């Protein structure tokens, strides 16, 4: 993508450097008190470069093993920078979820408040903490006029982005090919991987989508048209937030302005970054001064999202002199036998940072490696052990069952339901993916950006009698009325408010002048009144949301049988809206980091407040439980038979097992079914196949596990002739007893 930049002719306000003087820093004795609970390695990471607070030190890499207090260490480092005189407004803290950013900010504020004493108010100044995407969106709005981007741009979530790509796919005639063209979700996945990995389209097709190789030329045409459509509509997708930021940071005129904004840049979970994010960091701090990254190469498991373990493995060598490395090895979560087994598994990786996790939590219980006959016995074993632990006082919520792929838990879910054990399974439908929530948000997104064609299509088709053709006519008329202002971006120096107001007026006028189909007549005028109001911001936020919700209620009732349940979700969203200062902030934050709801769990707890956790290993990262079960510890599952094409893929599968094992605090069970039932895999039809223990636990590691077969006791034999004869003497008429119950 080529992006044209203008010279930064306007002045962006900058905070003065070094607002806090060294003289204001608390004496060392005060510092020692609030740092006293850190171990030696944590304290070394926290105090690195603290002796020169106004001359940021060289790059720092903190390798934080599982359960080693990573979050606490990073929070203390940020607080220590503030205590030593760094201006909190010039500190950039990047995390991978908004919740993580909020939690980190709370910790930093609490720690710094205690350390700063009479100057505790300074602890509230950490204003640049968030995800890569949210910080990127914020910077793009600030620099929009300098890069030819409309400041009122809206952000499509992944589903809406795929919908827009599908519209373009259809307009290009690719959906009418004689041979089936890749589906919209596949097309968008290919596009996203190209953007995030920095690889060429051909390389991505060869490595991840070989069945789409023949469509390379058509895909290239589709992606070019998709980018053009986004720019004409002033919408960005998730990937654009990083892509535009990366291009900004690579432009010398803007890069210099960006780099002086922040004295310190700190990044959490660096092993989960992609090449685009790494390039942004290197552009912000090319010499590494003031840059701190924290992560664990052994927990890099998101390559399917474009993340690469190379970022953290190659980080020290990016700078001259190389980055300082500090390793956190003391574990505060698991027992020593669990750590010994986990260390041994990851030690066999082809490339890694050397670390050996240790703890002072001794235990005689080694991890259990349990062989069972099949998946049915696996389910029965897990249920038996879960209930036994519960009888001993361990809550169901303190226990978790982890698996490589979502379908691996099917037999267990049936057994849990049969035994009436409540459970939740993470990884289902997200709150913002529900139809009714997306309908309401589409109204607000279209109000924020009338060029947003996906939102406009969705909103207009809520009206009876309005289909795609009618919606397209209205949207084309809006663009036509906007005239020259409908093009991509905004002219440098043109006041952003004037452009936005002109576009809003064009949209309102186009709706008012349009002659609706007969079936839409009754609903058309209320619709026009609503859109004119929200386009013109006639009602303050968040009262505007209530107005949209009231307009939507009859459409909700008409289109959904379970309208009452869905209405509760809309009311919940209205409550959330009230916590944001503006419509733009609400839409941006919600799109970048949506809230969870009960629909995020594919099973509802059965009236019980306590429930067992079922989760994929990917969803379990960052979590911990007292009792953990890992299903299907066999080749073909861990590692997945789809993840053994290269040494890099096998290493990531090994890291997945390591992540699963290190979630356990007290007890770890890895279950190994000996056979699996498969359907129509070959001409032989349905059959059983035999499986072998995962290659990641070879024979020489077996002494680290308590290995046994289950069930331990022999299965009961068939009844003997003597037993049947004895039972015959006790023959009873149960039917008569049942009839007598109702006499």
Secondary structure, 3 states (H helix, E strand, C coil): CCCCCCCCCCCCCCCCCCCCCHHHCCCHHHHHHHHCCCCHHHHHHHHCCHHHCCCCCCCEEEEECCCCCHHHHHHHHHHHHHHCCCCHHHEEEEECCHHHHHHHHHHHHHHHHHHHHHHHHHHHHCCEEEEHHHHHHHHHHHHHHHCCCCCCCEECCHHHHHHHHHHHHHHCCHHHCCCCCCCHHHHHHHHHHHHHHCCCHHHHHHHHCHHHHHHHHHHHHHHHHHHHHHHHHCEECHHHHHHHHHHHHHCHHHHHHHHCCCCEEEECCHHHCEHHHHHHHHHHCCCCCCEEEEECHHHCCCHHHCECCHHHHCCHHHCCCCCEEEEECECCCCCHHHHHHHHHHHHCCCCCCCCCCECCCCCCCCEEEEEECCHHHHHHHHHHHHHHHHHCCCCHHHEEEEECCHHHHHHHHHHHHHCCCCEEEECCCCHHHCHHHHHHHHHHHHHHCCCCHHHHHHHHCCCCCCCHHHHHHHHHHHHHHHHHHHCCCCCCCCCHHHHHHHHHHHHHHHHHHCCCCHHHHHHHHHHHHHHHHHHCCCCCCCHHHHHHHHHHHHHHHHHCCCHHHHHHHHHHHHHHHCCCCCHHHHHHHHHHCCCCCHHHECCCCCCCCCCEEEEEHHHHCCCCEEEEEECCCECEECCECCCCCCHHHHHHHHHHHHHHHCCEEEEEEEEEECEEEECCCCCCCCEEEECCECCCCCHHHHHHEEEEECCCCCCCCCCCHHHHHHHHCCCCCHHHHHHHCCC
